[in-house]
């Protein structure tokens, strides 16, 4: 019996070196003393459950990391949306100012065109006649 107990102990010692704590080994040894090594299937089931727990802990850690990454990305995207919104508001204000400036320029041009088309006063009829007489006199003097 002692030989079998030592055999099982060394087997489990080697097994526990690959990822199990000393606490589990102490539990195993205590259980061997209490049960006499008859219920090893319970220990195999415990081992299976501990592996499953480790796997689930790893999965949980992975999911928590993904959640944190998604939250960080979401905050970055929200900040980007806010920046784009502010930029669009600024562009809308600039566009409004430009429309107002263009409107003022159009009205000013319309006023200037009106004044250009409408003569201020009628030209004197005597002035063209005087010029025509002067040109005739100059032509006669040359000949």
Residue frames as qw, qx, qy, qz and C-alpha x, y, z in Angstrom:
[[0.000, 0.886, 0.464, 0.000, 0.00, 0.00, 0.00],
 [0.300, -0.795, 0.114, 0.515, 2.78, 2.45, 0.83],
 [0.421, -0.115, 0.608, 0.663, 4.46, 1.62, -2.45],
 [0.200, 0.620, 0.660, 0.374, 1.27, 2.38, -4.38],
 [0.161, -0.923, -0.269, 0.222, 0.81, 5.57, -2.39],
 [0.368, -0.594, 0.328, 0.636, 4.36, 6.70, -3.23],
 [0.369, 0.198, 0.695, 0.585, 3.82, 5.77, -6.89],
 [0.074, 0.807, 0.553, 0.192, 0.65, 7.85, -7.04],
 [0.298, -0.857, -0.070, 0.414, 2.33, 10.66, -5.15],
 [0.385, -0.363, 0.473, 0.705, 5.25, 10.86, -7.61],
 [0.277, 0.450, 0.707, 0.470, 2.87, 10.60, -10.55],
 [0.047, -0.902, -0.427, -0.048, 0.82, 13.50, -9.27],
 [0.398, -0.704, 0.117, 0.577, 3.95, 15.48, -8.32],
 [0.362, -0.053, 0.582, 0.726, 5.15, 15.27, -11.90],
 [0.118, 0.640, 0.674, 0.349, 1.69, 16.12, -13.14],
 [0.202, -0.903, -0.318, 0.205, 1.36, 19.14, -10.87],
 [0.461, -0.408, 0.222, 0.756, 4.65, 20.62, -12.05],
 [0.200, 0.229, 0.575, 0.760, 2.95, 21.61, -15.28],
 [0.165, -0.412, -0.273, -0.854, 0.65, 24.32, -14.01],
 [0.614, -0.618, -0.439, -0.220, -0.86, 23.33, -10.66],
 [0.157, -0.761, 0.374, -0.507, -0.11, 24.77, -7.23],
 [0.228, 0.214, -0.868, 0.387, 1.39, 23.05, -4.21],
 [0.489, -0.048, 0.420, -0.763, -1.95, 23.54, -2.51],
 [0.835, 0.175, -0.232, -0.468, -3.55, 21.07, -4.91],
 [0.567, 0.291, -0.755, 0.156, -0.79, 18.54, -4.17],
 [0.099, -0.170, 0.728, -0.657, -1.42, 18.84, -0.44],
 [0.703, 0.068, 0.166, -0.688, -5.14, 18.29, -1.03],
 [0.780, 0.273, -0.509, -0.241, -4.32, 15.26, -3.14],
 [0.349, 0.254, -0.822, 0.372, -2.04, 13.74, -0.49],
 [0.342, -0.076, 0.575, -0.740, -4.61, 14.39, 2.24],
 [0.788, 0.157, -0.060, -0.592, -7.31, 12.79, 0.12],
 [0.657, 0.283, -0.699, -0.026, -5.11, 9.75, -0.54],
 [0.070, 0.179, -0.812, 0.551, -4.70, 9.32, 3.19],
 [0.524, 0.058, 0.397, -0.751, -8.42, 9.71, 3.83],
 [0.830, 0.287, -0.031, -0.478, -9.73, 7.63, 0.92],
 [0.709, -0.280, 0.631, 0.144, -6.80, 5.30, 0.56],
 [0.032, -0.380, 0.667, 0.640, -6.39, 5.96, -3.16],
 [0.363, 0.323, 0.874, -0.002, -9.67, 4.28, -4.03],
 [0.320, 0.820, 0.447, -0.161, -11.41, 7.29, -5.55],
 [0.387, -0.275, 0.349, 0.808, -8.88, 8.59, -8.06],
 [0.199, 0.542, 0.641, 0.506, -11.68, 9.27, -10.53],
 [0.180, -0.911, -0.339, 0.150, -12.79, 12.11, -8.24],
 [0.397, -0.637, 0.226, 0.620, -9.34, 13.60, -8.49],
 [0.357, 0.133, 0.632, 0.675, -9.33, 13.19, -12.22],
 [0.036, 0.786, 0.569, 0.239, -12.65, 14.97, -12.31],
 [0.315, -0.860, -0.098, 0.389, -11.21, 17.71, -10.06],
 [0.438, -0.305, 0.447, 0.718, -8.26, 17.98, -12.40],
 [0.240, 0.455, 0.667, 0.538, -10.60, 18.26, -15.39],
 [0.119, -0.896, -0.427, -0.001, -12.64, 20.93, -13.63],
 [0.395, -0.718, 0.104, 0.564, -9.50, 22.91, -12.74],
 [0.382, -0.006, 0.566, 0.730, -8.37, 22.79, -16.37],
 [0.090, 0.682, 0.629, 0.362, -11.79, 23.93, -17.48],
 [0.267, -0.890, -0.245, 0.278, -11.68, 26.73, -14.91],
 [0.422, -0.462, 0.316, 0.713, -8.27, 27.84, -16.19],
 [0.277, 0.283, 0.657, 0.642, -9.56, 27.79, -19.75],
 [0.060, -0.825, -0.538, -0.161, -12.63, 29.81, -18.79],
 [0.366, -0.781, -0.052, 0.504, -10.48, 32.31, -16.87],
 [0.384, -0.187, 0.476, 0.769, -8.32, 32.76, -19.97],
 [0.132, 0.536, 0.668, 0.500, -11.41, 33.24, -22.13],
 [0.212, -0.879, -0.400, 0.146, -12.81, 35.75, -19.65],
 [0.398, -0.596, 0.160, 0.678, -9.56, 37.69, -19.67],
 [0.301, 0.102, 0.609, 0.727, -9.60, 37.72, -23.47],
 [0.008, -0.721, -0.625, -0.300, -13.20, 38.94, -23.58],
 [0.312, -0.843, -0.219, 0.381, -12.46, 41.65, -20.99],
 [0.382, -0.365, 0.350, 0.773, -9.49, 42.85, -23.08],
 [0.180, 0.379, 0.667, 0.615, -11.67, 42.92, -26.20],
 [0.148, -0.841, -0.520, 0.005, -14.31, 44.89, -24.31],
 [0.354, -0.722, 0.009, 0.595, -11.71, 47.43, -23.18],
 [0.328, -0.083, 0.533, 0.775, -10.39, 47.73, -26.73],
 [0.061, 0.594, 0.678, 0.430, -13.90, 48.27, -28.08],
 [0.243, -0.868, -0.359, 0.243, -14.63, 50.89, -25.42],
 [0.368, -0.529, 0.222, 0.732, -11.43, 52.73, -26.27],
 [0.229, 0.172, 0.647, 0.706, -12.24, 52.61, -29.99],
 [0.050, -0.752, -0.638, -0.159, -15.77, 53.81, -29.28],
 [0.269, -0.825, -0.164, 0.469, -14.52, 56.80, -27.30],
 [0.325, -0.292, 0.438, 0.785, -12.06, 57.65, -30.08],
 [0.127, 0.416, 0.718, 0.543, -14.85, 57.42, -32.68],
 [0.149, -0.844, -0.507, 0.098, -17.17, 59.56, -30.55],
 [0.310, -0.679, 0.075, 0.661, -14.44, 62.19, -30.17],
 [0.274, -0.019, 0.608, 0.745, -13.88, 62.07, -33.94],
 [0.031, 0.653, 0.695, 0.300, -17.59, 62.58, -34.56],
 [0.229, -0.858, -0.293, 0.353, -17.63, 65.56, -32.19],
 [0.324, -0.460, 0.321, 0.761, -14.61, 67.09, -33.94],
 [0.190, 0.259, 0.708, 0.629, -16.26, 66.57, -37.33],
 [0.071, -0.792, -0.607, -0.025, -19.45, 68.19, -36.02],
 [0.267, -0.779, -0.052, 0.565, -17.55, 71.24, -34.78],
 [0.300, -0.211, 0.536, 0.761, -15.68, 71.48, -38.09],
 [0.119, 0.503, 0.738, 0.434, -18.98, 71.28, -40.01],
 [0.138, -0.870, -0.418, 0.223, -20.48, 74.05, -37.86],
 [0.295, -0.613, 0.210, 0.703, -17.44, 76.23, -38.56],
 [0.240, 0.065, 0.686, 0.683, -17.74, 75.54, -42.28],
 [0.031, 0.712, 0.683, 0.159, -21.44, 76.39, -42.20],
 [0.194, -0.854, -0.176, 0.449, -20.65, 79.72, -40.53],
 [0.288, -0.393, 0.455, 0.745, -17.93, 80.46, -43.07],
 [0.189, 0.339, 0.771, 0.505, -20.30, 79.53, -45.89],
 [0.045, -0.838, -0.534, 0.103, -22.99, 81.81, -44.46],
 [0.242, -0.741, 0.086, 0.620, -20.48, 84.68, -44.23],
 [0.273, -0.133, 0.639, 0.707, -19.37, 84.09, -47.82],
 [0.128, 0.595, 0.739, 0.289, -22.98, 84.07, -49.06],
 [0.118, -0.889, -0.309, 0.317, -23.57, 87.37, -47.28],
 [0.283, -0.563, 0.336, 0.700, -20.39, 88.86, -48.78],
 [0.240, 0.154, 0.748, 0.599, -21.36, 87.66, -52.27],
 [0.041, 0.762, 0.645, 0.048, -24.86, 89.08, -51.82],
 [0.177, -0.839, -0.070, 0.510, -23.44, 92.46, -50.79],
 [0.280, -0.327, 0.548, 0.717, -21.09, 92.43, -53.78],
 [0.203, 0.423, 0.782, 0.409, -23.96, 91.57, -56.15],
 [0.015, -0.877, -0.461, 0.134, -26.09, 94.41, -54.81],
 [0.254, -0.717, 0.177, 0.624, -23.16, 96.83, -55.06],
 [0.286, -0.055, 0.693, 0.659, -22.48, 95.75, -58.66],
 [0.137, 0.650, 0.719, 0.203, -26.16, 96.17, -59.50],
 [0.109, -0.894, -0.220, 0.375, -26.09, 99.72, -58.08],
 [0.279, -0.528, 0.420, 0.684, -22.94, 100.56, -60.05],
 [0.266, 0.222, 0.775, 0.529, -24.40, 99.19, -63.28],
 [0.066, 0.814, 0.575, -0.046, -27.53, 101.26, -62.71],
 [0.143, -0.853, 0.030, 0.502, -25.52, 104.43, -62.32],
 [0.330, -0.267, 0.625, 0.655, -23.43, 103.57, -65.38],
 [0.220, 0.446, 0.777, 0.386, -26.50, 103.10, -67.59],
 [0.035, -0.901, -0.431, 0.023, -28.29, 106.21, -66.35],
 [0.439, 0.414, -0.052, 0.796, -26.55, 109.40, -67.45],
 [0.272, -0.432, -0.475, 0.717, -26.28, 112.05, -64.82],
 [0.236, 0.701, 0.146, -0.657, -27.26, 114.87, -67.20],
 [0.724, 0.603, 0.316, 0.111, -27.90, 115.27, -70.85],
 [0.570, -0.159, 0.227, 0.774, -24.82, 116.30, -72.82],
 [0.149, 0.720, 0.031, -0.677, -24.77, 119.78, -74.23],
 [0.727, 0.542, 0.395, 0.149, -25.55, 119.92, -77.93],
 [0.191, 0.966, -0.165, -0.055, -23.36, 122.93, -78.40],
 [0.475, -0.621, 0.588, 0.208, -20.15, 121.13, -77.51],
 [0.704, 0.138, 0.624, 0.310, -20.27, 118.66, -80.45],
 [0.450, 0.846, 0.249, 0.142, -21.06, 121.47, -82.81],
 [0.142, -0.932, 0.312, 0.115, -18.11, 123.49, -81.51],
 [0.610, -0.352, 0.652, 0.282, -15.81, 120.53, -81.98],
 [0.656, 0.478, 0.534, 0.238, -17.11, 120.00, -85.52],
 [0.250, 0.966, 0.037, 0.050, -16.48, 123.69, -86.36],
 [0.353, -0.784, 0.474, 0.188, -13.01, 123.56, -84.90],
 [0.688, -0.051, 0.659, 0.298, -12.17, 120.49, -86.97],
 [0.545, 0.726, 0.374, 0.192, -13.46, 122.20, -90.12],
 [0.010, 0.985, -0.170, -0.042, -11.40, 125.28, -89.42],
 [0.517, -0.561, 0.597, 0.246, -8.29, 123.21, -88.84],
 [0.700, 0.262, 0.602, 0.281, -8.86, 121.30, -92.07],
 [0.390, 0.890, 0.198, 0.130, -9.33, 124.50, -94.04],
 [0.204, -0.911, 0.332, 0.132, -6.18, 125.96, -92.52],
 [0.643, -0.285, 0.641, 0.308, -4.13, 122.99, -93.54],
 [0.613, 0.471, 0.545, 0.324, -5.28, 123.13, -97.16]]
